[in-house]
Amino acid sequence: MPGISGLALYLPPYRVNLEDWCAWNDQPWDKVRKVVGRSFRMRGPEQSVYTLAANAVWRLIEAYDIDPREIGYLALGTESSSDNSAGAVIVKGMLDDALAAYDLPAMSRECEVPEFKHACLGGVYAMKGALRYLATDGAGRKAIVVCSDIAEYERGSSGEPTQGAGAVAILLEAEPRLLHVDLASSGSASDYRMVDFRKPFARFRGQPQRADGQMQDLPVFNGRYSTSCYVDATRAAINAMLARRGGGRRADYFHSVDAVFMHRPYHRMPSAGWAMAYLFALADGDGDNRAELSEYARGAGIDADALLAEISGVTPDMRARVAAGDSGQDAFPLAGDLMRYLRKTELWQNLVSGKLSLGSEMMRDLGNLYTAALPAWLAAGFTQAHRDTLNLGGQHWLALGYGSGDAAEALPMRVAEGWEEAAARINFTEALGTPVDLDADQYAALHDGHPADVQPAPASDEFVVDHIGDTDRADFHDLGIEYYRYVPAAAAHAAAKKAVG
């Protein structure tokens, strides 16, 4: 079956250390470190969602020696696009410019260039499209999916520490070298959730002009409601996947899978989603499963019958909760209390921490990457496994994507034999690089669109925004269109040498 053969990341160099951020905002560092992570990246001067994407794909092409003429499908998964017409073709244009700079052949004119949008799930949808392409009319070709996003939240909001920016490019082939993806056994779920997390165009009305020419892409969200939506959607996608697989008790799957990777808006969210899904599986299982759940409830001092009534076979009407003014209330309060109790038990260490540990610690320095968060975690997992010389060949993994609004996808995967060679080419450590740590004033300047107050990091072997069009004449229009420039590594070194001289 087709699947993933390569992964490459691009992270902007501008970093906010969350310990510093806590000091600036009088927030508890110990809590933020445990729940959110250690740091996040920010889009810098001369960068946009499209340059982040092109830089990730360029690193993928270089790392895996990809012949650009063999790429028949280049898809962009994002919720941060600033052009409502063109999508991945913008990235293709930049790549062709870089290829021309080295007298290399351009990408195929026959290459498909779609963009996929559904909050943080757009990249997974793009990947499913790529796998279907490889299995049908794209036989014999290669496919690339790039997930690129810029997560921004209003300063002073509850989402502010969960910001981030970056891109991950994924190489997909009929004979994968990292992961076989079993689409036939995958599970899907979707249900409209109104005010979960949205980005209506109305946000841009009257927005003040920014010096960097970008728009402030701040979401409309309701945090506690969004958490309930995440828990319910991931449960539904897992149930759909397990119904397709058939055989055995659903709760047994949680013990048998070797590793789990989930969409992670912040560090603690995946563990909560996975643990809650297990509690739901016990509630919907047989007598032994329910007896296990009741035992946990007794240990936590929770009424087992009330817990079962809350989660057994129940799908909450989230829209009705909004209409009733209950969106700020936890949809699963008893199950949430039980989950917090279980964090101190051996079950948590084996079923949650153990299953979600691979690469998790490395992800604490990436922040929220929206569509790129899940593939970045896969890249981190392989990077750690290669470093620690783990024996992964043949292991069964689960990748669980989620997009607010909401929808979820559960993708069963199997690690390819001989994965080590392809994993050695993943540039996770290199992408972290030597970051530029921002102080409070610099952070505010970048966040609010005044990059002149921040010294730009020199570009090297990457794409930048050269300028943004402002012409609106009768004979020519380019108002708001970004123009890009590829900066070779040699040019960056020459500029640095001249500056020193």
C-alpha positions in Angstrom: 0.0 0.0 0.0 1.2 3.6 -0.7 2.5 5.8 2.1 5.1 8.2 3.4 8.8 8.1 2.2 10.2 11.3 3.5 9.6 14.3 5.8 11.3 17.8 5.9 10.6 20.8 8.1 11.1 24.5 7.9 10.8 26.7 11.0 11.3 30.4 11.1 14.3 31.4 13.3 12.4 33.8 15.5 11.6 32.1 18.9 9.7 33.1 22.0 10.8 31.2 25.1 7.7 30.5 27.1 9.6 30.9 30.4 10.4 34.5 29.3 6.8 35.0 28.1 5.5 33.9 31.5 7.8 36.5 33.2 6.5 39.3 30.8 2.9 38.4 31.5 3.1 37.3 35.2 2.0 33.7 34.3 2.9 30.5 36.2 5.9 29.0 34.2 5.6 25.6 35.9 2.0 25.2 34.7 2.7 26.5 31.2 5.7 24.2 30.8 3.6 21.2 31.7 0.5 22.0 29.7 1.8 24.0 26.7 5.5 23.4 26.1 8.8 25.3 26.2 8.8 27.7 23.2 7.1 28.7 19.9 8.3 30.2 16.6 7.0 33.3 14.8 6.8 34.4 11.2 9.5 36.9 10.6 10.2 39.8 8.2 10.0 38.8 4.6 8.1 35.6 5.4 4.6 34.3 4.7 2.7 31.0 4.8 3.8 30.4 1.2 7.5 31.0 1.8 7.4 28.7 4.8 5.8 26.0 2.6 8.2 26.4 -0.3 11.2 26.2 2.1 10.0 23.0 3.5 9.4 21.4 0.1 12.8 22.6 -1.1 14.5 20.9 1.8 12.5 17.7 1.0 13.7 17.8 -2.6 17.3 18.3 -1.5 17.3 15.7 1.3 15.6 12.9 -0.7 17.2 13.6 -4.2 13.8 14.0 -5.8 13.6 14.5 -9.5 11.1 17.4 -9.8 9.9 16.0 -13.1 8.5 12.9 -11.3 6.2 15.0 -9.0 2.7 14.7 -10.3 0.9 16.0 -7.2 1.8 19.0 -5.0 -0.8 19.8 -2.4 -0.9 22.6 0.2 -2.7 22.0 3.5 -3.2 25.2 5.4 -5.7 27.4 7.3 -3.4 30.5 6.9 -3.5 31.1 3.2 -3.8 34.8 2.2 -4.8 34.3 -1.4 -8.4 33.1 -2.0 -7.7 31.9 -5.5 -4.3 30.4 -6.0 -2.9 27.7 -3.7 -0.1 25.2 -4.1 0.8 26.6 -7.6 2.4 29.6 -5.7 4.7 27.1 -4.0 5.4 25.4 -7.4 6.4 28.7 -8.9 8.9 29.4 -6.2 10.4 25.9 -6.5 10.8 26.3 -10.2 12.7 29.5 -9.7 15.1 27.8 -7.3 15.5 24.8 -9.7 16.3 27.3 -12.5 19.0 29.0 -10.4 20.9 25.6 -10.3 20.1 24.8 -14.0 17.9 21.9 -12.9 14.8 20.8 -14.7 11.5 22.4 -13.6 8.6 20.5 -12.1 6.3 18.8 -14.5 3.7 21.0 -16.2 1.2 18.1 -15.6 1.6 18.4 -11.8 -1.7 18.9 -9.9 -1.6 21.8 -7.4 -4.7 21.8 -5.1 -5.1 23.5 -1.7 -6.9 21.8 1.1 -8.6 23.7 3.9 -10.3 22.5 7.0 -8.6 24.1 10.1 -5.8 21.8 11.3 -7.0 18.8 9.3 -6.3 20.2 5.9 -2.9 18.5 5.6 -4.4 15.1 6.5 -7.1 15.6 3.8 -4.3 16.6 1.4 -2.4 13.4 2.3 -5.4 11.2 1.7 -5.9 12.9 -1.7 -2.2 12.2 -2.5 -2.5 8.5 -1.5 -5.6 8.1 -3.7 -3.8 9.8 -6.5 -0.9 7.4 -6.3 -3.2 4.4 -6.2 -5.1 5.5 -9.4 -4.2 8.0 -12.1 -0.9 8.9 -10.5 0.6 5.4 -10.6 4.4 5.7 -11.2 4.6 9.3 -10.0 5.5 10.9 -6.7 3.3 13.1 -4.6 4.2 15.9 -2.1 2.0 17.4 0.5 3.2 20.4 2.4 1.4 21.6 5.6 2.2 25.2 6.3 0.6 27.5 8.9 1.0 30.5 11.1 -0.9 30.2 14.4 -1.5 33.7 15.9 -3.6 34.6 18.9 -4.5 38.0 20.4 -2.0 39.2 23.0 -3.6 38.7 26.4 -5.9 35.9 25.2 -5.9 32.3 26.6 -4.5 31.1 23.3 -1.5 33.4 23.3 1.1 30.8 24.6 -0.1 28.3 22.0 1.1 30.2 19.0 3.6 28.9 16.3 4.7 29.0 12.7 6.3 26.5 10.4 5.9 24.0 7.6 6.4 20.2 7.0 6.7 18.7 3.6 5.8 15.0 3.1 6.9 12.7 0.3 4.4 10.0 -0.6 5.1 7.1 -2.9 3.6 3.8 -3.9 6.4 1.9 -2.2 6.9 3.9 1.0 10.2 4.0 2.9 8.8 5.2 6.2 5.1 4.4 6.7 2.5 2.3 4.9 -0.9 4.1 5.3 -3.9 1.8 5.4 -6.6 4.0 4.0 -9.0 1.1 3.7 -9.1 0.8 7.5 -9.1 4.5 8.3 -11.9 6.3 10.2 -13.5 9.6 9.5 -15.8 11.9 11.5 -17.3 15.3 11.0 -20.0 17.4 12.6 -20.7 21.1 12.3 -19.8 22.9 15.6 -20.6 26.6 14.8 -18.4 28.6 17.3 -15.7 26.1 18.0 -12.8 27.8 16.2 -13.4 30.0 13.1 -11.8 32.6 10.9 -14.6 34.7 9.3 -13.5 37.4 6.8 -15.3 39.9 9.0 -12.2 39.9 11.2 -10.3 41.9 8.5 -12.8 44.8 8.3 -11.1 48.0 9.5 -7.9 46.1 10.4 -5.0 48.7 10.7 -2.3 48.6 8.1 0.7 46.5 9.1 4.2 47.4 8.1 4.9 43.8 6.8 1.9 43.9 4.5 0.3 40.8 6.1 -3.1 40.5 7.6 -3.6 39.7 11.3 -5.1 36.2 11.1 -6.5 36.0 14.7 -9.1 33.3 15.2 -12.5 33.4 16.9 -12.5 30.6 19.4 -14.1 29.3 22.6 -11.4 27.3 24.5 -13.4 25.0 26.8 -16.0 24.3 24.1 -13.2 23.6 21.6 -11.7 21.0 24.0 -15.0 19.2 24.2 -15.3 19.2 20.5 -11.7 17.8 20.1 -12.5 14.9 22.6 -15.8 14.0 20.9 -14.5 14.2 17.3 -11.4 12.0 18.0 -13.6 9.5 19.8 -15.9 9.3 16.7 -13.0 8.9 14.3 -11.4 6.1 16.3 -14.8 4.3 16.6 -15.2 4.6 12.8 -11.7 3.1 12.3 -12.3 0.3 14.7 -15.7 -0.6 13.2 -14.0 -1.0 9.9 -11.3 -3.2 11.4 -13.8 -5.4 13.1 -13.1 -8.2 15.5 -12.3 -8.0 19.2 -13.2 -5.4 21.8 -12.5 -1.8 20.9 -10.7 -1.1 24.2 -8.1 -3.8 23.3 -6.8 -1.8 20.4 -5.6 0.9 22.8 -3.2 -1.6 24.4 -2.1 -3.3 21.1 -1.1 -0.2 19.0 2.6 0.5 19.3 2.6 4.3 19.1 0.1 7.1 18.7 0.6 10.5 17.1 -2.2 13.1 17.3 -2.9 16.7 16.4 -1.4 18.8 19.2 -2.4 22.4 19.6 -0.4 22.2 22.9 1.6 19.5 24.7 -1.1 18.1 27.0 -4.0 18.0 24.6 -3.2 14.7 22.8 -2.8 12.7 26.1 -6.2 14.0 27.2 -7.9 13.1 23.9 -6.3 9.6 23.9 -7.2 8.9 27.5 -10.8 10.1 27.1 -11.1 7.9 24.0 -10.1 4.9 26.1 -12.7 5.7 28.7 -15.3 5.9 26.0 -14.2 2.5 24.7 -14.6 1.0 28.1 -18.0 2.5 28.6 -19.2 1.2 25.2 -17.6 -2.3 25.7 -18.6 -5.5 27.4 -19.1 -6.4 31.0 -15.4 -6.7 31.7 -14.7 -3.3 30.2 -17.4 -1.6 32.2 -16.2 -3.3 35.4 -12.7 -1.9 34.7 -14.2 1.6 34.2 -16.2 1.2 37.5 -13.0 0.2 39.3 -11.3 3.4 38.1 -14.4 5.5 39.1 -14.3 4.1 42.6 -10.7 4.9 43.0 -11.4 8.5 42.0 -14.5 8.8 44.2 -16.8 9.1 41.2 -20.3 7.6 40.9 -19.8 4.9 38.2 -23.5 4.9 37.1 -23.4 8.7 36.6 -20.1 8.3 34.7 -21.7 5.7 32.4 -24.7 7.8 31.8 -22.4 10.7 30.8 -20.3 8.8 28.2 -21.8 5.4 27.3 -23.0 5.6 23.7 -23.6 9.3 24.1 -22.8 11.9 21.5 -23.4 15.4 22.9 -25.4 17.9 20.9 -22.8 20.6 20.8 -24.9 23.0 18.9 -27.7 22.7 21.4 -25.2 23.5 24.1 -24.3 26.7 22.3 -28.0 27.6 22.0 -28.6 26.9 25.7 -25.6 29.0 26.7 -23.6 26.0 27.9 -20.7 26.3 25.5 -18.4 27.3 28.4 -19.2 24.1 30.3 -17.2 20.8 29.9 -19.3 18.3 28.0 -17.7 15.4 29.9 -17.1 16.7 33.4 -17.0 13.3 35.2 -14.8 11.7 32.6 -12.5 14.7 32.8 -12.2 14.3 36.6 -11.5 10.6 36.1 -8.8 11.3 33.5 -7.1 13.7 35.9 -7.1 11.0 38.6 -5.7 8.4 36.2 -2.6 10.6 35.4 -1.1 9.4 38.7 -1.7 5.7 37.9 0.3 2.9 36.2 -2.4 2.7 33.6 -1.5 6.2 32.4 2.1 5.4 32.2 1.5 2.4 30.0 -1.5 3.4 28.0 -1.0 7.1 27.5 2.6 8.2 28.3 4.0 5.1 26.8 2.0 5.2 23.6 2.4 8.9 23.0 6.1 9.3 24.1 8.0 8.9 20.8 9.1 12.3 19.7 6.8 14.1 22.2 9.5 15.8 24.2 11.1 17.2 21.0 7.8 18.8 20.1 7.7 21.1 23.1 9.9 23.6 21.2 7.7 23.9 18.1 4.5 25.5 19.4 1.2 25.1 17.6 1.7 24.4 13.9 -1.9 23.8 13.0 -1.9 21.5 9.9 1.9 20.9 10.3 1.6 19.7 14.0 0.8 16.1 13.2 3.4 15.5 10.5 6.0 17.3 12.6 5.4 14.9 15.4 5.9 12.0 13.1 9.2 13.5 12.0 10.2 14.0 15.6 9.3 10.3 16.4 11.4 9.0 13.6 14.3 11.4 14.5 14.3 10.1 18.1 13.9 6.5 17.0 16.9 6.8 14.7 19.0 8.5 17.3 18.2 5.9 19.9 18.5 3.0 17.4 15.1 1.6 18.2 13.7 -1.4 16.3 10.5 -0.1 14.7 10.1 -2.2 11.5 6.6 -3.6 11.3 5.2 -1.6 14.2 1.6 -0.5 14.0 1.1 3.3 14.5 -2.0 5.5 14.7 -2.0 9.0 13.3 -5.0 11.0 14.4 -5.7 14.3 12.8 -8.2 16.9 14.0 -9.7 20.1 12.6 -11.8 22.5 14.6 -15.3 23.1 13.4 -15.1 20.0 13.4 -13.7 16.9 11.8 -11.2 14.1 12.6 -9.3 11.4 10.8 -7.9 8.2 12.2 -5.2 6.7 10.0 -3.7 3.3 10.9 0.0 3.0 9.7 2.7 0.4 9.6 6.4 1.2 9.9 8.3 0.1 6.8 11.2 -2.3 7.1 14.4 -0.5 6.5 12.9 2.8 7.6 16.3 3.9 9.1 17.7 5.2 5.8 14.8 7.5 5.1 14.6 8.6 8.7 18.2 9.6 8.7 17.4 12.3 6.1 14.7 14.0 8.2 16.1 17.4 9.1 14.2 17.9 12.4 17.3 18.9 14.4 18.7 21.1 11.6 15.3 22.8 11.4 15.5 23.9 15.0 18.8 25.6 14.1 20.2 28.4 16.1 17.1 30.5 16.9 16.8 34.2 17.4 15.3 34.6 20.9 13.0 37.6 21.1 12.6 40.0 24.0 9.2 41.4 25.0 9.4 44.4 22.8 10.6 42.4 19.8 7.9 39.9 20.3 5.2 42.6 20.4 6.7 44.2 17.2 6.6 40.9 15.2 3.2 40.0 16.6 1.6 43.4 15.7 3.3 43.7 12.3 6.2 46.1 12.9 9.1 43.9 11.8 11.4 46.9 11.3 12.0 46.8 15.0 13.5 43.3 14.7 16.9 42.7 13.0 16.1 40.2 10.2 18.0 36.9 10.3 20.0 36.4 7.1 18.2 34.2 4.6 20.2 31.2 3.2 19.1 28.7 0.7 15.5 29.8 1.1 12.6 31.8 -0.3 11.6 35.2 1.0 8.9 37.8 0.2 10.6 40.3 -2.0 7.8 42.8 -2.1 4.0 43.1 -2.2 2.3 44.6 -5.2 0.4 47.9 -4.7 -0.5 48.8 -8.3 -4.2 49.3 -9.1 -4.3 51.0 -12.5 -6.7 50.5 -15.4 -4.0 48.7 -17.4 -2.4 46.7 -14.6 -3.4 45.3 -11.2 -1.2 43.5 -8.6 -2.6 45.0 -5.4 -1.7 42.7 -2.5 0.1 40.0 -4.6 3.3 38.7 -3.0 6.5 38.6 -5.2 9.1 36.1 -4.0 12.8 35.7 -4.3 15.1 32.7 -3.8 18.3 33.5 -1.8 21.0 30.9 -2.5 23.3 29.9 0.3 26.3 31.4 -1.4 24.6 34.8 -1.6 23.8 34.7 2.1 27.4 33.9 2.9 28.6 36.7 0.7 26.3 39.2 2.3 27.4 38.2 5.7 31.1 38.5 4.7 30.4 42.0 3.3 28.6 43.1 6.5 31.6 41.9 8.6 34.1 43.6 6.3 
